[in-house]
Amino acid sequence: MNLRPLDDRVVVRRVKAEEISAGGIIIPQVAQEQPTQAEVLAVGRGRRLDDGTRRAAEVSPGDRVIFGKYQGTEVELNHESYVVLREADLLAVIES
């Protein structure tokens, strides 16, 4: 991947959606809802504060996160789909 996010932005890749329902019914891709869980791939340098310093991001590459359904910008690079969003758009980190 050759995306380097700027400032407080984060690049994530969505986790694959379930293709089979709990009852065993195959869900076609056009009917599947976009997943809101993703893996963090890259993190920017952090948000610039009013005094000129930077606040480092709270997430790091490899973290699994949840973000809002309509947040971020979809980007396609080398036939792969990514989402670029601000760290503030992340709702939670999934800890295992």
N, C-alpha and C positions, 0 to 999 in steps of 0.2 A: 504494500500500500504506500502510495506517495502523497498522502495528504498530511499536512502539518497545520493543525488548527492554531488560530491566532487568539491572543488574549485569554478570555475565559470560555472559549469554545471547546467542545468535546466532540470527537468523531466516534460513533458507535455503529455496530452492525446488529440488526434485529435478530432475535432468536427465532428459529423456524417455528411457524405456526403448526398446530396440530392438524393433521390431514384426515384423521379418523375420530369421530365423536366417541363419547363414552359408550354409546349403544352399538358401536361398530359400523356406523354409516360413514362412508367416504365423503368428505366435504370438498367440492371442487375449489380450485384456487381462486376463482373469481368471487366465490361466496365467502371466502375466509376473511376474517377481520385482521387488519395489520396488527401484529403483536406489539405491545408496549414495553416488552422486556428486551434488553440489549446487552451486548458485551462492549465495554469501553476499549477502543483500539488505540486512541491517541488523545492527549490532553495538552491544551495550550499552556503558556507560561503563567497564566493567572490574571485575575482582574486588577487593573490599575486603580489604586485608591487616589483620593483627592490630594494627598501629600506626595504623590509620585511613586510611592512604593507599590509593590505587587503583593497581592494576597494569593498564595498558592492554592491550587485546586484541591478539593477534598476527596476527589476520586483519582484513581490511577489506572493505567492500562491493565486489563484483565478483570476488573470489577464488573459484576453484573448489576445493572441498574434498571429502574422503572422510570418512564417518562410519559408525559401527557400525550394523548392520542393524536393531537394535531400540532404538536411542537416540532420544531426543527425543519431543516431543509434536506430533502432527498437528493443524493448525489450518486451518479453512476460513474464508475471508473474501472476500466479493464473488465467490463461485464460483471462487476460486483456492485451491489447496492449498499450505500452507507447513508447515515443520517448525521448531519452536522447541527449541533444545537448548543445553546449556552448552558453553562453549568447550573444556572438558576432554574432552568427548565427541567432538571432532573428532580424526581420526586423522592426517590429512596435508593439505597444500595441494598442489594440482596446478599445477606451474609449467611454462609452455610456452616 
